[in-house]
Amino acid sequence: MGQGMCFRPGTFDGVVSISALQWLCNADKSHHVPKQRLNKFFSTLYSAMKRGARAVFQFYPETPQQMELITQCAMKAGFTGGAVVDYPNSTKAKKIFLCLFAGVGAQVPVGLEGQSAEERNFNSVTYVERTKARGKGKQGKERGNVKNRDWVQAKKERARKQGKETKHDSRFTARQRKPKF
């Protein structure tokens, strides 16, 4: 991406990228210069897009200076638009989008605040609402006593009703094992 793209001019009506743009800011090798890579990327992208086309990039900048560098390079290439931040006060659900328009000035969308799904008129569930519905998450904390004896027997009964073979119930079904097995 940082060396330019070889697409014919006016090829794309729209461009979407998720979490790829911030990697142009890394300087892993001595010949990697973030500003040059971003300028080359945005200039070749601008030429590959039709006039009036849109591009949306979701990215996670490490610093505010990195976000400023990315937007400056995009504007220098000829794009109009700006950055949109969804859930700016959240640490987990915060997402930054760079909304760009090729050759046409248009209004940048407004980011989501902390409203509920009904207030936004969406049918989808947001990231924050999904994590609350699932339990405590992947941090290794327990989600409650889910796999107890009653849970195992109910699962076996459902499998039997579906015609599947299950092992017989014994006094050892779903027993708590000692730490050293």
C-alpha positions as CSV (number, residue, x, y, z in Angstrom):
1,M,0.0,0.0,0.0
2,G,2.8,2.4,0.8
3,Q,4.4,1.9,-2.5
4,G,1.3,2.9,-4.4
5,M,-1.4,0.9,-6.2
6,C,-1.5,0.0,-9.8
7,F,-5.2,0.5,-10.7
8,R,-6.5,2.3,-13.7
9,P,-7.8,5.8,-13.1
10,G,-11.5,6.0,-12.2
11,T,-11.8,2.3,-11.3
12,F,-13.5,2.5,-8.0
13,D,-16.8,3.9,-6.8
14,G,-16.0,3.3,-3.2
15,V,-13.3,2.1,-0.9
16,V,-13.6,0.5,2.6
17,S,-10.7,-0.5,4.8
18,I,-10.7,-1.8,8.4
19,S,-7.5,-1.5,10.5
20,A,-5.0,-1.4,7.6
21,L,-4.3,2.3,7.4
22,Q,-2.4,2.7,10.6
23,W,0.2,0.2,9.4
24,L,1.5,2.8,6.9
25,C,2.7,4.8,9.9
26,N,5.0,2.1,11.1
27,A,8.7,2.4,10.2
28,D,9.9,-1.2,10.5
29,K,12.8,-0.7,8.1
30,S,15.2,2.2,7.5
31,H,13.6,3.0,4.1
32,H,10.1,3.2,5.5
33,V,9.1,6.8,5.9
34,P,5.5,7.1,7.1
35,K,4.8,10.5,5.5
36,Q,6.1,9.3,2.1
37,R,4.2,6.1,2.3
38,L,0.9,7.9,3.2
39,N,1.4,10.4,0.4
40,K,2.0,7.7,-2.2
41,F,-1.0,5.7,-0.9
42,F,-3.5,8.5,-0.9
43,S,-2.3,10.0,-4.3
44,T,-2.6,6.7,-6.1
45,L,-5.9,5.9,-4.3
46,Y,-7.3,9.3,-5.4
47,S,-6.4,8.7,-9.0
48,A,-8.0,5.2,-8.9
49,M,-11.3,6.5,-7.6
50,K,-14.1,8.1,-9.7
51,R,-14.9,11.7,-9.0
52,G,-17.6,11.7,-6.3
53,A,-16.6,8.3,-4.9
54,R,-16.2,7.8,-1.2
55,A,-13.6,6.1,0.9
56,V,-14.0,5.0,4.6
57,F,-11.1,3.9,6.7
58,Q,-11.4,2.5,10.2
59,F,-8.1,2.8,12.0
60,Y,-6.6,3.1,15.5
61,P,-4.0,5.8,15.7
62,E,-1.4,5.5,18.4
63,T,-1.1,9.2,19.0
64,P,-3.0,12.4,18.0
65,Q,0.0,13.3,15.8
66,Q,-0.4,10.1,13.8
67,M,-4.1,10.9,13.2
68,E,-3.2,14.4,12.1
69,L,-0.5,13.1,9.7
70,I,-3.0,10.7,8.1
71,T,-5.6,13.4,7.6
72,Q,-3.0,15.9,6.2
73,C,-1.7,13.4,3.7
74,A,-5.3,12.6,2.5
75,M,-6.2,16.3,2.1
76,K,-2.9,16.9,0.3
77,A,-3.8,14.2,-2.3
78,G,-7.1,16.0,-3.1
79,F,-9.6,14.3,-0.8
80,T,-12.2,16.2,1.2
81,G,-13.8,15.0,4.4
82,G,-12.6,14.3,7.9
83,A,-12.4,12.0,10.9
84,V,-15.5,10.6,12.7
85,V,-15.2,9.2,16.2
86,D,-17.8,6.7,17.4
87,Y,-18.2,6.6,21.2
88,P,-15.4,9.1,22.0
89,N,-15.7,8.7,25.8
90,S,-15.4,4.9,25.7
91,T,-12.1,3.0,25.8
92,K,-13.4,-0.3,24.4
93,A,-16.0,0.8,21.9
94,K,-14.2,3.9,20.5
95,K,-13.7,3.6,16.8
96,I,-12.2,6.2,14.5
97,F,-13.2,6.5,10.8
98,L,-11.6,8.6,8.2
99,C,-14.4,9.5,5.7
100,L,-13.0,10.8,2.4
101,F,-14.7,12.1,-0.7
102,A,-12.9,12.2,-4.1
103,G,-13.3,15.5,-5.9
104,V,-16.6,16.5,-4.3
105,G,-17.2,18.3,-1.1
106,A,-19.8,16.4,1.0
107,Q,-20.9,16.4,4.6
108,V,-19.0,14.1,6.9
109,P,-21.3,11.8,8.9
110,V,-21.8,12.2,12.6
111,G,-20.3,9.7,15.0
112,L,-22.4,7.7,17.5
113,E,-22.6,8.8,21.1
114,G,-23.8,6.7,24.0
115,Q,-27.5,6.4,23.0
116,S,-29.4,3.2,23.1
117,A,-30.3,1.3,19.9
118,E,-33.9,2.5,19.9
119,E,-32.7,6.2,20.0
120,R,-30.4,5.6,17.0
121,N,-33.2,3.6,15.1
122,F,-30.8,0.7,14.5
123,N,-31.7,-2.9,14.5
124,S,-28.1,-4.0,15.2
125,V,-26.6,-4.5,18.6
126,T,-23.5,-2.5,19.5
127,Y,-20.2,-3.9,20.7
128,V,-20.8,-2.7,24.3
129,E,-24.3,-4.2,24.4
130,R,-23.0,-7.6,23.1
131,T,-20.3,-7.9,25.7
132,K,-22.8,-7.3,28.5
133,A,-25.2,-9.9,27.1
134,R,-22.4,-12.6,26.8
135,G,-21.1,-12.4,30.3
136,K,-17.8,-11.1,31.7
137,G,-15.7,-11.7,28.6
138,K,-12.4,-13.3,27.9
139,Q,-10.5,-12.0,30.9
140,G,-10.7,-15.5,32.5
141,K,-13.3,-14.4,35.0
142,E,-16.0,-16.9,35.6
143,R,-19.4,-16.5,33.9
144,G,-21.4,-18.1,36.7
145,N,-21.8,-21.7,37.6
146,V,-23.0,-22.8,34.1
147,K,-21.6,-26.3,33.8
148,N,-23.1,-27.9,36.9
149,R,-24.8,-31.3,37.2
150,D,-28.3,-29.9,36.2
151,W,-26.9,-28.2,33.2
152,V,-25.1,-31.3,31.9
153,Q,-28.2,-33.5,32.5
154,A,-30.5,-31.0,30.7
155,K,-28.0,-30.9,27.7
156,K,-28.0,-34.7,27.6
157,E,-31.8,-34.8,27.7
158,R,-32.0,-32.4,24.7
159,A,-29.5,-34.6,22.8
160,R,-31.6,-37.7,23.5
161,K,-34.7,-36.0,22.3
162,Q,-32.9,-35.2,19.0
163,G,-32.1,-38.9,18.7
164,K,-28.4,-38.6,19.4
165,E,-26.4,-41.1,21.5
166,T,-25.3,-39.9,24.9
167,K,-23.4,-41.6,27.7
168,H,-25.5,-42.8,30.6
169,D,-25.9,-40.7,33.7
170,S,-24.0,-41.9,36.7
171,R,-23.0,-40.5,40.1
172,F,-19.9,-39.1,38.5
173,T,-21.7,-37.0,35.9
174,A,-20.4,-33.4,36.1
175,R,-18.5,-34.0,39.3
176,Q,-16.0,-31.6,40.6
177,R,-12.5,-33.0,40.1
178,K,-9.5,-32.5,42.3
179,P,-6.9,-30.0,41.2
180,K,-4.4,-32.9,40.7
181,F,-5.9,-35.4,38.3
